């Protein structure tokens, strides 16, 4: 299962996930700066179904079910590495279960 980290997530956070998950970042895929709809389309083309972000508005702007994407949104006060690090275990717990297309809030 591949987890894609949106460009609003610090890249080095990817190394904090267990080896059970392949974690890629938007920049390393060459998708920096593209609009959310285009990002979801590219994910669909690559067969990716999990996107981790802090963008709480994306689910209101895009039809996630159309692209078959589960959007995991971290509900954090900022996007600093130290702030997001405690959420890694919570994200992995969510990934242990089944994730349906749509919005999943990580608190």
Secondary structure, 3 states (H helix, E strand, C coil): CEEEECCCCCHHHHHHCCCCCEEEEHHHHCCCCCCHHHHHHHHHHHCCCEEEECCCCHHHHCCHHHHCCEEEEECCCCCCHHHHHCHHHHHHHHHHCCCCCEEEEEC
